[in-house]
Amino acid sequence: MLGSTHGTLTTDFRARVVACGEEPYAIVHSMAATAAEGDLDVSGRPLHAPVPGLDRFFRPESVAVIGASDTEGRPNTGITRQLIGWAERVGARLHPVHPTRESVFGRACSPSVADLPEQVDLAVLLVGDPLPVIEELAQAKVKFAVAFASGFAETGDEGAAAQARLAAAVERSGLRLLGPNTNLNAFEKFRDDLDGPAIALITQSGHQGRPVYTLQELGVRLSHWAPTGNEADLETADFISYFSQRPEVGAIACYVEGLKDGRSFLLAADRAARAGVPVVAVKVGRTEAGARMAASHTGKLTGADQVVDAAMRQFGVIRVDGLDELQDTAALLARARKPQADGVVVYSISGGTGAHFSDLATGAGLRLPTLSQEKQRELHEWIPGYLNVANPVDNGGHPVGDWRGRKIIDAILADPAVGVLICPITGPFPPMSDKLAQDLVDAAETTDKLVCVVWGSPVGTEDAYRTTLLGSSRVATFRTFGNCITAVKAYLDHHRFAASYRSPFDEAPRTPSPSFRKAQALMRPGRQLSEHAAKQLLRAYGIRVPREQLVTSAAAAVRAAAQVGYPVVMKASGTRLAHKTELGLVKVGLTSASQVRDTYRELTDIARYEGVELDGILVCQMVERGVEMMVGVTQDALFGPTVTVGLGGVLVEVLHDAAVRVPPFGEDQARSMLGELRGRALLEGVRGGPPADVDALVEVVLRVQRMALELGDDLAELDINPLMVLGRGQGAVALDALAVCR
């Protein structure tokens, strides 16, 4: 059973982030050429995820249970009993520890950790306050500990302070801690009679992992369960890194309430992507209510959901919404073979069923190719000629009940354009449904292509479902259309992603560029830069700005206009000006010296009236034709600097059409950002207009990314809006910019 639930880039700057000098669009510095060997990027952040040695956590040779009990009715007694059973299954020696007991469940009990008869790999802390025990564990050289106690960051500020003290003690001790506020899920009983690639499970809330755990009862192997709790030490990222290196793990399923550290998570996801191990995650916090509940439960910061979503996509983490989707998608990705093609064929005994499923599948982005005329003629040897077999394939029902059923399935699977066959069976109708299910299972055994069945009966006790379909290790069985479509799309997307994945961390800059040194001199800690200063910052990174001069008199403005060239734009420039247009501090299309002189006086009068302090008036080249875009940098609480691109001008506020990425990323991701925009057609040319210089726009995005990487936290915000993208081959010009230093 595979899965079941209840229910060409043509430019030469691929994979480079550009550090540019003054010359617009001259790529004068390549990361690949200057990257120094090392494990830190230009901002001092790690470039590789460590793989913690967790073998002795999951398979210890010796275990100490501190606070062990055999007094019936006490919570510690049930936990002790379960740990004894688990230790026996994994072949570990278990030592009870309690200051007042001589034995627990017939086992000799030590009064303290120091009195243990041997060094232990794992200590399980059944105590209300684990902090005093940590130093004892360190002295006894214990490798791992688990703290079940609650009352930490999930309870508020006081609990968060207690958790910080615990984390500090653990860091000093040298041991690794799971928890606090965790549970017994790591010590569950896993079936050892199942084979094939397994799912490794990570959850912050133990109960939320139950649907995945119970997949074992449907024939899907589970190898590990890591209930991370509050993550005072060991976190989701540690387990992703570890599981991605385990040969038995085919997929990693995660339930994440909050990420402890965004960078660590991305490094772990990168390690999994390098290994080709899919990571499927439910990440709560899409809504304000979800984020509040997550914080109250684990004391974590959920982060801006749009950034989380984009970061996961960058590194191939498959985000799903429900626990049912988590189990179905993880099961399919763990066990299905690499696709032979991305074409999906829907095969049914009902035209209505096929049409319904095909609508949903196409809407979700699956490709349903029209079968060739030759293939359709072949299928019509067994299917009546009046039925549609182009895709979806409708057999009319009767061929399912005899020898023709298997012929049809084999013929579809033999088509080289077909990588996935999906057969929705909306309800049982023996004996035809039984025969159809058996034919699908038999055909799946003879092909490397994916065969999926949606068993739509709400009962789920039918023999065709329980025995035939769930008994197959090659057929992926689902209970709903939606889960099947979600899982199949994730399966195809994952393999498409894995085939072309190149880690951006391998090419992230290790050393500062000449641009960085120029930019440093322009930064003003804790202040917003004026437009003039912000544009100098852009120029330092080779981003083109209009010809312009900053003047402080009407006469100087007239001279500047003559040098810049008419028509000109005049704007007030000051450190506290964010929205000049609303205050009437921007004038465009000035064509004479008299207009320039009068405008200078008007702008300074307005500024004086509004109480706005100016550093001068900008006289700028007027750039009229192009597509207005915006490119910016913001600081995310979890991931640090992020880069955003979207439609610019007033459209950014009206449509909110933007895409975001977390550095580092390459050209492919920059282009992918543009592909996500609803207004991307504007860049292609509309109503006879010329296409925009997309290559120049991509280059600006990469240069802004380099700025974000090098300036790091010192650049609190950057907003280039509008960035006028000119016609193909003509470049892009930053007409306005706002920068805030931290």
LINTAUR-V412243 format. One record per pair of residues at least 4 apart in sequence whose ideal C-beta (glycine too) atoms are under 8 Angstrom apart, sorted by the first residue. I is the first residue (numbers start at 1). J is the second residue. If there is no record, write none. Layout:
# LINTAUR-V412243
{{I;J} {I;J}}
This chain:
# LINTAUR-V412243
{{1;218} {1;219} {1;220} {1;469} {1;470} {1;471} {1;472} {1;473} {1;475} {1;476} {1;477} {2;220} {2;331} {2;332} {2;335} {2;336} {2;452} {2;472} {2;473} {2;474} {2;475} {2;476} {2;477} {3;220} {3;327} {3;328} {3;329} {3;331} {3;332} {3;335} {3;476} {3;477} {3;478} {3;487} {4;215} {4;218} {4;219} {4;220} {4;328} {4;331} {4;469} {4;470} {4;476} {4;477} {4;478} {4;479} {5;211} {5;324} {5;327} {5;328} {5;478} {5;479} {5;480} {5;483} {6;324} {6;460} {6;479} {7;324} {7;479} {7;480} {7;483} {9;14} {9;667} {9;668} {9;671} {11;667} {11;695} {11;698} {13;18} {13;27} {13;30} {13;667} {13;699} {13;702} {14;666} {14;667} {14;668} {15;32} {15;502} {15;504} {15;507} {15;666} {15;667} {15;668} {16;27} {16;30} {16;31} {16;32} {16;507} {16;666} {16;667} {16;702} {17;31} {17;507} {17;508} {17;509} {17;663} {17;664} {17;666} {17;702} {17;705} {17;706} {17;709} {18;27} {18;29} {18;30} {18;542} {18;699} {18;702} {18;703} {18;706} {19;28} {19;29} {19;31} {19;34} {19;509} {19;513} {19;514} {19;515} {19;516} {19;541} {19;703} {19;706} {19;710} {20;26} {20;27} {20;28} {20;29} {20;515} {20;541} {20;542} {20;543} {20;703} {20;706} {21;26} {21;28} {21;29} {21;514} {21;515} {21;542} {22;539} {22;540} {22;542} {23;28} {23;542} {24;542} {24;543} {24;544} {24;731} {25;542} {25;544} {25;696} {25;699} {25;731} {26;542} {27;699} {28;542} {29;33} {29;34} {29;513} {29;514} {29;515} {30;34} {31;35} {31;507} {31;508} {31;509} {32;507} {34;509} {34;510} {34;511} {34;513} {35;507} {35;508} {35;509} {35;510} {35;511} {36;510} {36;511} {37;510} {38;47} {38;510} {39;46} {39;47} {39;48} {40;44} {40;45} {40;46} {40;47} {40;510} {41;45} {41;46} {41;47} {41;505} {41;508} {41;509} {41;510} {41;664} {41;709} {42;508} {42;509} {42;510} {42;511} {42;512} {42;516} {42;709} {42;710} {43;709} {43;710} {43;712} {45;263} {45;640} {46;263} {46;267} {47;267} {47;505} {47;506} {47;508} {48;267} {48;271} {48;505} {49;237} {49;241} {49;264} {49;267} {49;268} {49;270} {49;271} {50;241} {51;241} {51;242} {51;245} {51;271} {52;176} {52;234} {52;238} {52;241} {52;242} {54;58} {54;144} {54;176} {54;238} {54;239} {54;242} {55;59} {56;60} {56;61} {56;121} {56;122} {56;143} {56;144} {57;121} {57;122} {57;143} {57;144} {57;176} {57;178} {57;186} {58;90} {58;186} {58;224} {59;90} {59;91} {59;92} {60;90} {60;92} {60;120} {60;121} {60;122} {60;144} {61;91} {61;92} {61;93} {61;121} {62;92} {62;93} {62;94} {62;95} {62;118} {62;119} {62;120} {62;121} {62;122} {63;83} {63;87} {63;92} {63;93} {63;94} {63;95} {63;120} {63;121} {63;122} {63;123} {63;124} {64;94} {64;95} {64;96} {64;97} {64;110} {64;113} {64;116} {64;120} {64;122} {64;123} {64;124} {64;142} {65;79} {65;80} {65;83} {65;94} {65;95} {65;96} {65;97} {65;104} {65;123} {65;124} {65;126} {66;97} {66;98} {66;113} {66;123} {66;124} {66;125} {66;126} {66;127} {66;133} {67;76} {67;97} {67;98} {67;125} {67;126} {67;127} {68;76} {68;80} {68;96} {68;97} {68;98} {68;101} {68;104} {68;109} {68;126} {69;74} {69;76} {69;77} {69;80} {69;98} {69;101} {69;104} {69;126} {70;77} {70;80} {70;81} {70;104} {70;105} {71;77} {72;77} {73;77} {74;78} {75;79} {76;80} {76;126} {77;81} {78;82} {79;83} {79;124} {79;126} {79;148} {79;184} {80;84} {80;96} {80;104} {80;105} {80;126} {81;85} {81;105} {82;86} {82;184} {82;187} {83;87} {83;94} {83;124} {83;184} {83;187} {84;88} {84;94} {84;105} {84;107} {85;89} {85;189} {86;90} {86;187} {86;188} {86;189} {87;91} {87;92} {87;93} {87;94} {88;92} {89;189} {92;121} {92;122} {93;118} {94;107} {95;107} {95;108} {95;110} {95;116} {95;117} {95;118} {95;120} {96;101} {96;103} {96;104} {96;105} {96;107} {96;108} {96;109} {96;110} {97;109} {97;110} {97;111} {97;112} {97;113} {97;116} {98;104} {98;109} {98;111} {99;111} {99;112} {100;111} {101;109} {102;108} {102;109} {103;107} {103;108} {103;109} {104;109} {110;115} {110;116} {110;117} {111;115} {112;136} {113;123} {113;133} {113;136} {113;137} {113;139} {113;140} {113;142} {114;136} {114;139} {114;140} {116;120} {116;140} {119;140} {119;141} {119;142} {120;140} {120;142} {121;142} {121;143} {121;144} {122;142} {122;143} {122;144} {122;145} {122;146} {123;133} {123;137} {123;142} {123;144} {123;145} {123;146} {124;145} {124;146} {124;148} {125;130} {125;133} {125;145} {125;146} {125;147} {125;148} {125;149} {126;148} {127;133} {127;149} {128;149} {128;151} {129;149} {130;134} {130;145} {130;147} {130;149} {130;166} {130;179} {130;180} {131;162} {131;165} {131;166} {131;169} {132;136} {133;137} {133;145} {134;138} {134;145} {134;166} {134;169} {134;170} {134;173} {134;175} {134;177} {135;139} {135;169} {135;173} {136;140} {137;142} {137;145} {137;173} {137;175} {138;142} {138;172} {138;173} {138;174} {138;175} {142;175} {143;175} {143;176} {144;175} {144;176} {144;177} {144;178} {145;170} {145;175} {145;176} {145;177} {145;178} {146;177} {146;178} {146;179} {146;182} {146;186} {147;166} {147;177} {147;178} {147;179} {147;180} {147;181} {147;182} {147;229} {147;232} {148;179} {148;180} {148;181} {148;182} {148;183} {148;184} {149;179} {149;180} {149;181} {150;154} {150;155} {150;180} {150;181} {151;155} {151;159} {151;162} {151;181} {152;159} {152;160} {152;162} {152;163} {152;166} {152;180} {152;181} {152;230} {152;232} {152;299} {153;159} {153;160} {153;163} {153;181} {153;230} {153;298} {153;299} {153;300} {154;159} {154;181} {154;230} {154;296} {154;297} {154;298} {154;299} {155;159} {155;299} {156;160} {157;161} {158;162} {159;163} {159;299} {160;164} {160;299} {161;165} {162;166} {163;167} {163;180} {163;230} {163;232} {163;299} {164;168} {165;169} {166;170} {166;177} {166;180} {166;232} {167;171} {167;232} {167;233} {168;172} {169;173} {170;175} {170;176} {170;177} {170;232} {170;233} {171;233} {176;233} {176;234} {177;232} {177;233} {177;234} {178;182} {178;186} {178;226} {178;227} {178;228} {178;229} {178;233} {178;234} {179;228} {179;229} {179;230} {179;232} {180;229} {180;230} {180;232} {181;229} {181;230} {181;298} {182;186} {182;206} {182;227} {182;228} {182;229} {182;230} {183;206} {183;227} {183;229} {184;188} {184;206} {184;227} {185;203} {185;206} {185;209} {185;213} {185;225} {185;226} {185;227} {186;224} {186;225} {186;226} {186;227} {188;213} {188;225} {190;216} {190;222} {190;223} {190;225} {191;216} {191;221} {191;222} {194;198} {194;216} {194;219} {194;220} {194;221} {195;221} {196;221} {196;250} {196;334} {196;335} {196;473} {197;221} {197;248} {197;249} {197;250} {197;251} {197;334} {197;335} {198;221} {198;222} {198;223} {198;224} {198;248} {198;249} {198;250} {198;334} {199;212} {199;215} {199;220} {199;221} {199;222} {199;223} {199;249} {199;250} {199;251} {199;252} {199;253} {199;330} {199;331} {199;334} {200;222} {200;223} {200;224} {200;225} {200;226} {200;239} {200;243} {200;246} {200;249} {200;251} {200;252} {200;253} {201;209} {201;212} {201;213} {201;222} {201;224} {201;225} {201;226} {201;252} {201;253} {201;254} {202;225} {202;226} {202;228} {202;236} {202;239} {202;240} {202;243} {202;252} {202;253} {202;254} {202;255} {202;256} {203;208} {203;209} {203;225} {203;226} {203;227} {203;228} {203;254} {203;255} {204;208} {204;227} {204;228} {204;229} {204;231} {204;236} {204;255} {204;256} {204;257} {204;258} {204;297} {204;298} {204;300} {205;209} {205;255} {205;257} {205;297} {205;298} {206;210} {206;227} {208;255} {208;282} {208;323} {209;213} {209;225} {209;227} {209;253} {209;255} {210;214} {211;215} {211;323} {211;324} {211;326} {211;327} {212;222} {212;253} {212;323} {212;326} {212;327} {212;330} {213;222} {213;225} {214;218} {215;219} {215;220} {215;222} {215;327} {215;331} {216;220} {216;221} {216;222} {218;470} {219;470} {219;471} {219;473} {220;331} {220;334} {220;335} {221;334} {223;246} {223;248} {223;249} {224;239} {224;243} {224;246} {224;249} {226;234} {226;239} {228;234} {228;235} {228;236} {228;239} {229;298} {230;298} {230;299} {230;300} {231;235} {231;236} {231;260} {231;298} {231;300} {234;238} {234;239} {235;239} {235;260} {235;261} {235;264} {236;240} {236;254} {236;256} {236;259} {236;260} {236;265} {236;268} {237;241} {237;259} {237;260} {237;261} {237;264} {237;265} {237;267} {237;268} {238;242} {238;264} {238;268} {239;243} {239;252} {240;244} {240;252} {240;254} {240;265} {240;268} {240;269} {240;271} {240;272} {240;279} {241;245} {241;267} {241;268} {241;271} {241;272} {242;246} {243;249} {243;252} {243;272} {243;277} {244;249} {244;252} {244;268} {244;271} {244;272} {244;275} {244;277} {244;279} {245;271} {245;275} {249;277} {249;334} {250;277} {250;278} {250;333} {250;334} {250;335} {251;277} {251;278} {251;279} {251;280} {251;330} {251;331} {251;333} {251;334} {252;272} {252;277} {252;278} {252;279} {252;280} {252;330} {253;280} {253;281} {253;326} {253;327} {253;330} {254;279} {254;280} {254;281} {254;282} {254;283} {255;281} {255;282} {255;323} {255;326} {256;281} {256;282} {256;283} {256;284} {257;284} {257;285} {257;294} {257;297} {257;298} {257;300} {257;302} {258;285} {258;294} {258;295} {258;298} {258;299} {258;300} {258;301} {258;302} {258;303} {259;265} {259;300} {259;301} {259;302} {259;303} {259;308} {259;638} {260;264} {260;265} {260;300} {261;265} {261;638} {262;266} {262;303} {262;311} {262;636} {262;638} {262;639} {262;640} {262;662} {263;267} {263;639} {263;640} {264;268} {265;269} {265;311} {266;270} {266;311} {266;314} {266;315} {266;639} {266;662} {267;271} {267;505} {268;272} {269;273} {269;279} {269;312} {269;315} {269;316} {269;317} {270;274} {270;315} {270;503} {270;504} {270;505} {271;275} {272;277} {272;278} {272;279} {272;316} {273;315} {273;316} {273;497} {273;498} {273;501} {273;503} {274;501} {274;503} {276;498} {278;316} {278;318} {278;330} {278;333} {278;334} {278;490} {278;494} {278;498} {279;316} {279;317} {279;318} {280;317} {280;318} {280;319} {280;320} {280;326} {280;329} {280;330} {280;333} {280;490} {281;312} {281;317} {281;318} {281;319} {281;320} {281;326} {282;319} {282;320} {282;321} {282;322} {282;323} {282;325} {282;326} {283;308} {283;312} {283;319} {284;290} {284;291} {284;293} {284;294} {284;302} {285;290} {285;291} {285;294} {285;302} {285;303} {285;305} {285;308} {286;290} {286;305} {286;321} {287;291} {288;292} {289;293} {290;294} {290;302} {291;295} {291;302} {291;305} {292;296} {293;297} {294;298} {294;300} {294;302} {295;299} {295;300} {295;301} {295;302} {301;637} {301;638} {302;308} {303;307} {303;308} {303;636} {303;637} {303;638} {303;639} {304;308} {304;636} {304;637} {305;309} {306;310} {306;660} {307;311} {307;636} {307;638} {307;639} {307;642} {307;660} {307;662} {308;312} {308;638} {309;313} {309;319} {310;314} {310;642} {310;659} {310;660} {310;661} {310;662} {311;315} {311;639} {311;661} {311;662} {312;317} {312;318} {312;319} {313;317} {313;319} {314;504} {314;661} {314;662} {314;665} {314;669} {316;494} {316;497} {316;498} {316;501} {318;329} {318;333} {318;490} {318;493} {318;494} {320;325} {320;326} {320;329} {320;486} {320;490} {321;325} {322;326} {323;327} {324;328} {324;480} {324;483} {325;329} {325;482} {325;483} {325;486} {325;487} {326;330} {327;331} {328;332} {328;478} {328;483} {328;484} {328;486} {328;487} {329;333} {329;483} {329;486} {329;487} {329;490} {329;491} {330;334} {331;335} {331;476} {331;487} {332;336} {332;476} {332;487} {332;488} {332;490} {332;491} {333;487} {333;490} {333;491} {333;494} {335;473} {335;476} {336;450} {336;476} {336;491} {337;448} {337;450} {338;495} {339;419} {339;420} {339;449} {339;450} {339;491} {339;492} {339;495} {340;416} {340;419} {340;448} {340;449} {341;416} {341;417} {341;418} {341;419} {341;449} {342;367} {342;419} {342;420} {342;492} {342;496} {343;367} {343;368} {343;369} {343;415} {343;417} {343;418} {343;419} {343;420} {344;361} {344;366} {344;367} {344;368} {344;418} {344;419} {344;420} {344;421} {344;422} {344;488} {345;368} {345;369} {345;371} {345;391} {345;392} {345;393} {345;412} {345;415} {345;418} {345;420} {345;421} {345;422} {346;354} {346;357} {346;358} {346;361} {346;368} {346;391} {346;392} {346;393} {346;422} {346;423} {346;424} {347;354} {347;392} {347;393} {347;395} {347;408} {347;409} {347;412} {347;421} {347;422} {347;423} {348;353} {348;354} {348;357} {348;392} {348;393} {348;394} {348;395} {348;423} {348;424} {348;425} {349;353} {349;394} {349;395} {349;396} {349;397} {349;400} {349;425} {349;432} {349;436} {350;354} {350;394} {350;397} {350;426} {351;355} {351;387} {351;388} {351;392} {351;394} {352;356} {353;357} {353;424} {353;426} {354;358} {354;388} {354;392} {354;393} {354;394} {354;424} {355;359} {355;392} {356;360} {356;481} {357;361} {357;392} {357;422} {357;424} {357;454} {357;481} {358;362} {358;368} {358;391} {358;392} {359;363} {360;364} {360;481} {360;482} {360;485} {361;366} {361;368} {361;422} {361;485} {361;488} {362;366} {362;368} {364;485} {364;486} {364;489} {365;489} {366;485} {366;488} {366;489} {366;492} {368;391} {368;392} {369;391} {369;417} {369;418} {370;390} {370;391} {371;375} {371;376} {371;379} {371;389} {371;390} {371;391} {371;393} {371;412} {371;415} {371;417} {372;376} {372;415} {372;417} {373;377} {374;378} {375;379} {375;411} {375;412} {375;415} {376;380} {376;389} {376;390} {377;381} {378;411} {379;383} {379;389} {379;393} {379;408} {379;411} {379;412} {380;384} {380;385} {380;389} {381;407} {382;395} {382;399} {382;404} {382;407} {382;408} {383;387} {383;389} {383;393} {383;394} {383;395} {383;396} {383;399} {383;404} {383;408} {384;396} {387;394} {387;395} {387;396} {388;392} {388;393} {388;394} {389;393} {389;394} {393;408} {393;412} {395;399} {395;400} {395;404} {395;405} {395;408} {397;401} {397;432} {398;402} {399;404} {399;405} {399;408} {400;404} {400;405} {400;432} {400;435} {400;436} {400;439} {401;405} {401;431} {401;432} {401;435} {403;407} {404;408} {405;409} {405;435} {405;436} {405;439} {406;410} {406;439} {406;442} {406;443} {407;411} {408;412} {409;413} {409;421} {409;439} {409;440} {409;443} {410;414} {410;443} {410;446} {411;415} {412;418} {412;421} {413;418} {413;421} {413;443} {413;447} {413;449} {413;451} {418;449} {419;449} {419;450} {419;492} {420;449} {420;450} {420;451} {420;452} {420;488} {420;491} {420;492} {421;449} {421;450} {421;451} {421;452} {422;452} {422;453} {422;454} {422;484} {422;488} {423;436} {423;440} {423;451} {423;452} {423;453} {423;454} {424;453} {424;454} {424;456} {424;481} {424;484} {425;433} {425;436} {425;437} {425;453} {425;454} {425;455} {425;456} {426;454} {426;456} {427;433} {427;456} {427;457} {428;433} {428;457} {428;459} {428;462} {428;464} {428;465} {429;433} {430;434} {430;462} {430;464} {431;435} {432;436} {433;437} {433;462} {433;464} {434;438} {434;463} {434;464} {434;468} {435;439} {436;440} {437;441} {437;453} {437;464} {437;465} {437;468} {437;469} {438;442} {438;464} {438;468} {439;443} {440;444} {440;451} {440;453} {440;469} {440;475} {441;445} {441;468} {441;469} {441;471} {441;472} {441;474} {441;475} {442;446} {443;447} {443;451} {444;451} {444;472} {444;474} {444;475} {445;472} {445;474} {447;451} {450;476} {450;488} {450;491} {451;474} {451;475} {451;476} {452;475} {452;476} {452;477} {452;478} {452;484} {452;488} {453;469} {453;475} {453;476} {453;477} {453;478} {454;477} {454;478} {454;479} {454;480} {454;481} {454;484} {455;460} {455;462} {455;464} {455;465} {455;469} {455;477} {455;478} {455;479} {456;479} {456;480} {457;462} {457;465} {460;465} {460;466} {460;479} {461;465} {461;466} {462;466} {463;467} {463;468} {464;468} {464;469} {465;469} {465;470} {465;477} {466;470} {467;471} {468;472} {469;475} {469;477} {470;477} {472;477} {476;484} {476;487} {478;483} {478;484} {478;487} {479;483} {480;484} {481;485} {482;486} {483;487} {484;488} {485;489} {486;490} {487;491} {488;492} {489;493} {490;494} {491;495} {492;496} {493;497} {494;498} {495;499} {496;500} {497;501} {500;668} {502;506} {502;507} {502;666} {503;507} {504;508} {504;664} {504;665} {504;666} {504;669} {505;664} {507;664} {507;666} {508;663} {508;664} {508;709} {509;513} {509;664} {509;706} {509;709} {509;710} {512;516} {512;517} {512;710} {513;517} {513;706} {513;710} {514;518} {515;519} {515;540} {515;541} {515;542} {515;706} {515;707} {515;710} {516;520} {516;710} {516;711} {517;521} {518;522} {518;540} {519;523} {519;537} {519;540} {519;541} {519;707} {519;710} {519;711} {522;529} {522;533} {522;536} {522;537} {522;540} {523;537} {523;711} {523;714} {523;715} {523;741} {524;529} {524;533} {524;575} {524;741} {525;714} {525;741} {525;742} {526;741} {526;742} {527;575} {527;740} {527;741} {528;575} {528;576} {528;578} {528;738} {528;739} {528;740} {528;741} {529;533} {529;534} {529;537} {529;575} {529;738} {529;739} {529;740} {529;741} {530;534} {530;573} {530;574} {530;575} {530;577} {530;615} {531;535} {531;571} {531;573} {531;577} {531;580} {531;618} {531;736} {531;737} {531;738} {532;536} {532;548} {532;550} {532;573} {532;615} {532;616} {532;618} {533;537} {533;575} {533;739} {534;538} {534;718} {534;737} {534;738} {534;739} {535;539} {535;545} {535;548} {535;734} {535;737} {536;540} {537;541} {537;707} {537;718} {537;737} {537;739} {538;543} {538;545} {538;720} {538;734} {538;737} {539;543} {539;545} {541;703} {541;704} {541;706} {541;707} {542;703} {543;700} {543;703} {543;704} {543;720} {543;734} {544;731} {544;732} {544;733} {544;734} {545;733} {545;734} {545;735} {545;737} {546;569} {546;620} {546;621} {546;622} {546;623} {546;733} {546;735} {547;564} {547;565} {547;620} {547;621} {548;560} {548;564} {548;618} {548;619} {548;620} {548;621} {549;556} {549;560} {549;563} {549;564} {549;618} {549;619} {550;573} {550;615} {550;616} {550;617} {550;618} {551;556} {551;557} {551;559} {551;560} {551;600} {551;616} {551;617} {551;618} {551;619} {552;556} {552;616} {552;617} {553;557} {553;600} {554;558} {554;596} {554;597} {554;600} {554;601} {555;559} {555;597} {556;560} {557;561} {557;570} {557;596} {557;597} {557;599} {557;600} {557;617} {557;619} {558;562} {558;593} {558;596} {558;597} {559;563} {560;564} {560;619} {561;565} {561;566} {561;568} {561;590} {561;593} {561;596} {561;619} {562;566} {562;593} {564;568} {564;619} {564;620} {564;621} {565;621} {566;590} {566;591} {566;592} {567;588} {567;589} {567;590} {567;591} {567;622} {568;590} {568;596} {568;619} {568;620} {568;621} {568;622} {569;586} {569;587} {569;588} {569;589} {569;590} {569;618} {569;619} {569;620} {569;621} {569;622} {570;586} {570;587} {570;590} {570;596} {570;599} {570;600} {570;603} {570;617} {570;618} {570;619} {570;620} {571;580} {571;585} {571;586} {571;587} {571;603} {571;617} {571;618} {571;620} {571;736} {572;577} {572;580} {572;583} {572;585} {572;586} {572;603} {572;604} {572;606} {572;607} {572;612} {572;614} {572;617} {572;618} {573;577} {573;614} {573;615} {573;616} {573;617} {573;618} {574;607} {574;612} {574;613} {574;614} {574;615} {575;613} {575;615} {576;612} {576;613} {577;583} {577;585} {577;612} {578;738} {579;583} {580;585} {580;586} {581;585} {581;586} {583;606} {583;610} {583;612} {584;606} {585;603} {585;606} {585;607} {585;612} {587;599} {587;602} {587;603} {588;622} {589;622} {590;595} {590;596} {590;599} {591;595} {592;596} {593;597} {594;598} {595;599} {596;600} {596;619} {597;601} {598;602} {599;603} {600;604} {600;617} {601;605} {602;606} {603;607} {603;617} {604;608} {604;614} {604;617} {605;609} {606;610} {606;612} {607;612} {607;613} {607;614} {608;612} {620;735} {623;724} {623;726} {623;733} {623;735} {625;726} {625;727} {626;692} {626;724} {626;725} {626;726} {626;727} {626;732} {626;733} {627;682} {627;683} {627;692} {627;724} {627;725} {628;647} {628;648} {628;649} {628;651} {628;721} {628;722} {628;723} {628;724} {628;725} {629;645} {629;646} {629;647} {629;648} {629;697} {629;722} {629;723} {629;724} {629;725} {629;732} {630;644} {630;645} {630;646} {630;647} {630;648} {630;649} {630;652} {630;658} {630;719} {630;720} {630;721} {630;722} {630;723} {631;643} {631;644} {631;645} {631;697} {631;700} {631;701} {631;704} {631;720} {631;721} {631;723} {632;643} {632;644} {632;645} {632;704} {632;717} {632;718} {632;719} {632;720} {632;721} {633;641} {633;642} {633;643} {633;644} {633;704} {633;707} {633;708} {633;715} {633;717} {633;718} {634;641} {634;642} {634;644} {634;717} {635;640} {635;641} {635;642} {635;713} {635;716} {635;717} {635;742} {636;640} {636;641} {636;642} {636;662} {639;662} {640;662} {640;712} {640;713} {641;662} {641;663} {641;708} {641;709} {641;711} {641;712} {641;713} {641;715} {642;660} {642;661} {642;662} {642;663} {642;708} {643;660} {643;661} {643;662} {643;663} {643;665} {643;701} {643;704} {643;705} {643;708} {644;658} {644;659} {644;660} {645;658} {645;659} {645;670} {645;673} {645;674} {645;677} {645;697} {645;701} {646;652} {646;656} {646;657} {646;658} {646;659} {646;677} {647;651} {647;652} {647;655} {647;657} {647;658} {647;677} {647;679} {647;682} {648;652} {648;721} {648;722} {648;723} {649;721} {649;722} {650;654} {651;655} {651;657} {651;679} {652;656} {652;657} {652;658} {652;721} {655;678} {655;679} {657;677} {657;678} {657;679} {658;677} {659;672} {659;673} {659;674} {659;676} {659;677} {660;673} {661;665} {661;669} {661;670} {661;673} {661;705} {663;705} {663;708} {663;709} {664;705} {664;709} {665;669} {665;670} {665;705} {666;670} {667;671} {667;698} {667;702} {668;672} {669;673} {670;674} {670;698} {670;701} {670;702} {670;705} {671;675} {671;694} {671;698} {672;676} {673;677} {673;701} {674;680} {674;683} {674;694} {674;697} {674;698} {675;680} {676;680} {680;684} {681;686} {682;686} {682;692} {683;691} {683;692} {683;694} {683;697} {683;725} {684;691} {684;692} {685;689} {685;690} {685;691} {685;692} {690;727} {690;728} {691;727} {691;728} {692;697} {692;725} {692;726} {692;727} {692;728} {693;697} {693;725} {693;726} {693;727} {693;728} {693;729} {693;730} {693;731} {693;732} {694;698} {694;725} {694;728} {695;699} {696;700} {696;725} {696;726} {696;730} {696;731} {696;732} {697;701} {697;723} {697;725} {697;732} {698;702} {699;703} {699;732} {700;704} {700;720} {700;723} {700;732} {700;734} {701;705} {702;706} {703;707} {704;708} {704;718} {704;720} {705;709} {706;710} {707;711} {707;715} {707;718} {708;712} {708;715} {708;718} {711;715} {713;742} {714;741} {714;742} {715;739} {715;740} {715;741} {715;742} {716;740} {716;741} {716;742} {717;738} {717;739} {717;740} {718;737} {718;738} {718;739} {718;740} {719;737} {719;738} {719;739} {720;734} {720;736} {720;737} {721;736} {721;737} {721;738} {722;735} {722;736} {723;732} {723;733} {723;734} {723;735} {724;732} {724;733} {724;734} {724;735} {725;732} {726;730} {726;731} {726;732} {726;733}}
